Amino acid sequence: MAKHSAKRKKALPRLAEATDLGEIFGGVPAAGAIFAEEVEAALAGVDLQTVLAEKRGGIPRPPTHKEILKAYPSPQEELDLHGSTGEEAARRTTAFIQAAIALKLLAVRIITGQGLHSEGAAVLPSVVEGCLAELQQREAIFHYSWGEKGRERSGAVEVFLLAGGKRR
């Protein structure tokens, strides 16, 4: 099997000291001189080593979705929907999430079961996921996850609420 090479970012080319910036900036003859003056004015009184140190450190990137989820605690409360009808499950799920937000909880678990004792296919996982997708779209929750086994085989979903009611 062939190895996949890492994606390479295209870097800006380094300019030679003798490069005519006027040509680069659209053929305007004085553009290079104006640009040089602007750079000098912006860097007046600034230590070159300080500028380089800031450049190397760069602007800190925002945390990834995965990094944010790792910072969440284990579920703090749970709702068991065993024996509920689809309509009851939708109502109870929405009320449970709203109460968890009011209590400033960060993570909750909703147990739907796998539908092993149901006649026909399991209804609750689909109903609950529909409620959670709507709440996520309205930005009431940050993320939800059925775990490694997925919705059909998990039987429970973990819901990660927005810290302080806002995106982190």
C-alpha positions as a Markdown table, in Angstrom:
| # | Residue | x | y | z |
|---|---|---|---|---|
| 1 | Met | 0.0 | 0.0 | 0.0 |
| 2 | Ala | 1.4 | 3.4 | -0.9 |
| 3 | Lys | 2.2 | 5.9 | 1.8 |
| 4 | His | 0.3 | 9.1 | 1.8 |
| 5 | Ser | 2.5 | 12.1 | 2.1 |
| 6 | Ala | 1.6 | 14.9 | 4.4 |
| 7 | Lys | -0.1 | 17.9 | 2.9 |
| 8 | Arg | 2.4 | 20.6 | 2.2 |
| 9 | Lys | 1.4 | 24.1 | 2.6 |
| 10 | Lys | 2.4 | 26.5 | -0.1 |
| 11 | Ala | 4.7 | 29.1 | 1.4 |
| 12 | Leu | 5.1 | 32.6 | 0.0 |
| 13 | Pro | 8.3 | 32.9 | -2.0 |
| 14 | Arg | 11.2 | 34.7 | -0.4 |
| 15 | Leu | 12.0 | 37.9 | -2.3 |
| 16 | Ala | 15.6 | 38.8 | -3.2 |
| 17 | Glu | 16.8 | 42.1 | -1.8 |
| 18 | Ala | 17.0 | 43.5 | -5.3 |
| 19 | Thr | 13.4 | 42.6 | -6.2 |
| 20 | Asp | 11.4 | 45.5 | -7.6 |
| 21 | Leu | 8.3 | 45.7 | -5.4 |
| 22 | Gly | 6.8 | 48.1 | -7.9 |
| 23 | Glu | 6.4 | 45.2 | -10.4 |
| 24 | Ile | 4.9 | 42.9 | -7.7 |
| 25 | Phe | 2.4 | 45.6 | -6.7 |
| 26 | Gly | 0.8 | 46.0 | -10.1 |
| 27 | Gly | 3.5 | 47.8 | -12.1 |
| 28 | Val | 3.2 | 51.0 | -10.0 |
| 29 | Pro | 6.7 | 52.5 | -10.1 |
| 30 | Ala | 6.5 | 54.1 | -6.7 |
| 31 | Ala | 4.7 | 51.3 | -5.0 |
| 32 | Gly | 7.9 | 49.6 | -3.7 |
| 33 | Ala | 9.1 | 52.9 | -2.2 |
| 34 | Ile | 5.7 | 53.5 | -0.6 |
| 35 | Phe | 5.6 | 50.0 | 0.8 |
| 36 | Ala | 9.1 | 50.3 | 2.2 |
| 37 | Glu | 8.2 | 53.6 | 3.9 |
| 38 | Glu | 5.1 | 52.1 | 5.4 |
| 39 | Val | 7.0 | 49.1 | 6.8 |
| 40 | Glu | 9.7 | 51.4 | 8.2 |
| 41 | Ala | 7.0 | 53.6 | 9.9 |
| 42 | Ala | 5.2 | 50.6 | 11.3 |
| 43 | Leu | 8.4 | 49.1 | 12.7 |
| 44 | Ala | 9.9 | 52.4 | 14.0 |
| 45 | Gly | 11.2 | 51.9 | 17.5 |
| 46 | Val | 10.5 | 48.2 | 17.5 |
| 47 | Asp | 13.3 | 45.8 | 18.2 |
| 48 | Leu | 13.8 | 43.3 | 15.4 |
| 49 | Gln | 14.4 | 40.4 | 17.8 |
| 50 | Thr | 11.0 | 41.1 | 19.4 |
| 51 | Val | 9.3 | 41.0 | 16.0 |
| 52 | Leu | 11.0 | 37.8 | 15.1 |
| 53 | Ala | 10.1 | 36.2 | 18.5 |
| 54 | Glu | 6.5 | 37.1 | 18.0 |
| 55 | Lys | 6.6 | 35.8 | 14.5 |
| 56 | Arg | 8.0 | 32.4 | 15.6 |
| 57 | Gly | 5.4 | 32.1 | 18.4 |
| 58 | Gly | 2.6 | 33.2 | 16.0 |
| 59 | Ile | -0.9 | 33.8 | 17.0 |
| 60 | Pro | -2.2 | 31.0 | 19.1 |
| 61 | Arg | -4.7 | 28.9 | 17.2 |
| 62 | Pro | -8.2 | 28.3 | 18.6 |
| 63 | Pro | -8.7 | 24.8 | 20.1 |
| 64 | Thr | -10.1 | 22.2 | 17.8 |
| 65 | His | -13.5 | 20.6 | 18.3 |
| 66 | Lys | -11.8 | 17.4 | 19.6 |
| 67 | Glu | -9.6 | 19.4 | 22.1 |
| 68 | Ile | -12.7 | 21.2 | 23.4 |
| 69 | Leu | -14.5 | 17.9 | 23.9 |
| 70 | Lys | -11.6 | 16.4 | 25.8 |
| 71 | Ala | -11.9 | 19.2 | 28.4 |
| 72 | Tyr | -15.5 | 18.3 | 29.2 |
| 73 | Pro | -16.3 | 16.4 | 32.4 |
| 74 | Ser | -18.0 | 13.0 | 32.5 |
| 75 | Pro | -21.8 | 13.2 | 32.3 |
| 76 | Gln | -23.1 | 15.0 | 35.4 |
| 77 | Glu | -26.8 | 13.8 | 35.1 |
| 78 | Glu | -28.6 | 11.3 | 33.1 |
| 79 | Leu | -32.1 | 10.8 | 31.8 |
| 80 | Asp | -33.4 | 7.2 | 31.2 |
| 81 | Leu | -36.1 | 7.0 | 28.6 |
| 82 | His | -36.8 | 3.2 | 28.8 |
| 83 | Gly | -40.5 | 2.6 | 28.4 |
| 84 | Ser | -41.2 | 6.1 | 26.9 |
| 85 | Thr | -43.2 | 6.6 | 23.7 |
| 86 | Gly | -41.6 | 8.7 | 20.9 |
| 87 | Glu | -43.7 | 11.7 | 21.9 |
| 88 | Glu | -42.8 | 11.4 | 25.6 |
| 89 | Ala | -39.2 | 10.9 | 24.7 |
| 90 | Ala | -39.1 | 14.1 | 22.6 |
| 91 | Arg | -40.8 | 16.2 | 25.3 |
| 92 | Arg | -38.6 | 14.7 | 28.1 |
| 93 | Thr | -35.4 | 15.1 | 26.2 |
| 94 | Thr | -36.0 | 18.8 | 25.4 |
| 95 | Ala | -37.1 | 19.5 | 29.0 |
| 96 | Phe | -34.0 | 17.7 | 30.4 |
| 97 | Ile | -31.6 | 19.6 | 28.2 |
| 98 | Gln | -33.3 | 22.9 | 29.1 |
| 99 | Ala | -33.0 | 22.1 | 32.8 |
| 100 | Ala | -29.4 | 21.0 | 32.4 |
| 101 | Ile | -28.6 | 24.4 | 30.8 |
| 102 | Ala | -30.4 | 26.2 | 33.6 |
| 103 | Leu | -28.3 | 24.3 | 36.1 |
| 104 | Lys | -25.1 | 25.2 | 34.1 |
| 105 | Leu | -24.2 | 21.5 | 33.6 |
| 106 | Leu | -21.6 | 20.7 | 31.0 |
| 107 | Ala | -22.3 | 17.1 | 30.1 |
| 108 | Val | -25.3 | 14.8 | 30.4 |
| 109 | Arg | -26.3 | 11.3 | 29.2 |
| 110 | Ile | -29.6 | 10.3 | 27.7 |
| 111 | Ile | -30.3 | 6.6 | 27.8 |
| 112 | Thr | -32.6 | 5.4 | 25.0 |
| 113 | Gly | -31.9 | 1.7 | 25.1 |
| 114 | Gln | -31.2 | -0.3 | 22.0 |
| 115 | Gly | -34.8 | -1.3 | 21.4 |
| 116 | Leu | -34.2 | -5.0 | 22.2 |
| 117 | His | -37.6 | -5.2 | 23.9 |
| 118 | Ser | -39.5 | -3.2 | 21.3 |
| 119 | Glu | -41.8 | -4.6 | 18.7 |
| 120 | Gly | -40.1 | -3.7 | 15.5 |
| 121 | Ala | -37.3 | -1.2 | 15.1 |
| 122 | Ala | -36.1 | 1.0 | 18.0 |
| 123 | Val | -37.8 | 4.4 | 17.9 |
| 124 | Leu | -36.2 | 6.3 | 20.7 |
| 125 | Pro | -32.7 | 6.7 | 19.3 |
| 126 | Ser | -34.1 | 8.4 | 16.2 |
| 127 | Val | -36.4 | 10.7 | 18.1 |
| 128 | Val | -33.8 | 11.7 | 20.6 |
| 129 | Glu | -31.2 | 12.4 | 17.8 |
| 130 | Gly | -33.8 | 14.6 | 16.1 |
| 131 | Cys | -34.3 | 16.6 | 19.2 |
| 132 | Leu | -30.6 | 17.0 | 19.8 |
| 133 | Ala | -29.9 | 18.0 | 16.2 |
| 134 | Glu | -32.5 | 20.7 | 16.5 |
| 135 | Leu | -31.1 | 21.9 | 19.8 |
| 136 | Gln | -27.6 | 21.9 | 18.3 |
| 137 | Gln | -28.8 | 23.9 | 15.3 |
| 138 | Arg | -30.3 | 26.5 | 17.7 |
| 139 | Glu | -26.9 | 26.5 | 19.5 |
| 140 | Ala | -28.4 | 25.2 | 22.8 |
| 141 | Ile | -25.8 | 22.3 | 22.8 |
| 142 | Phe | -22.2 | 22.0 | 21.6 |
| 143 | His | -22.1 | 18.4 | 20.5 |
| 144 | Tyr | -23.6 | 15.0 | 21.1 |
| 145 | Ser | -22.1 | 11.5 | 20.6 |
| 146 | Trp | -23.5 | 8.0 | 20.6 |
| 147 | Gly | -20.1 | 6.6 | 21.3 |
| 148 | Glu | -18.0 | 4.0 | 19.4 |
| 149 | Lys | -20.9 | 1.6 | 18.7 |
| 150 | Gly | -23.0 | 4.3 | 17.0 |
| 151 | Arg | -26.7 | 5.1 | 17.5 |
| 152 | Glu | -28.1 | 1.6 | 16.6 |
| 153 | Arg | -26.0 | -0.3 | 19.1 |
| 154 | Ser | -25.0 | 2.2 | 21.8 |
| 155 | Gly | -28.3 | 2.7 | 23.8 |
| 156 | Ala | -27.1 | 6.0 | 25.2 |
| 157 | Val | -26.0 | 9.4 | 23.9 |
| 158 | Glu | -23.7 | 11.9 | 25.6 |
| 159 | Val | -24.6 | 15.5 | 25.2 |
| 160 | Phe | -22.1 | 18.3 | 25.7 |
| 161 | Leu | -23.7 | 21.6 | 26.6 |
| 162 | Leu | -22.3 | 25.1 | 25.9 |
| 163 | Ala | -20.2 | 26.4 | 28.8 |
| 164 | Gly | -22.0 | 29.5 | 30.1 |
| 165 | Gly | -24.5 | 29.3 | 27.3 |
| 166 | Lys | -22.0 | 30.3 | 24.7 |
| 167 | Arg | -19.6 | 28.6 | 22.3 |
| 168 | Arg | -16.2 | 28.1 | 23.8 |
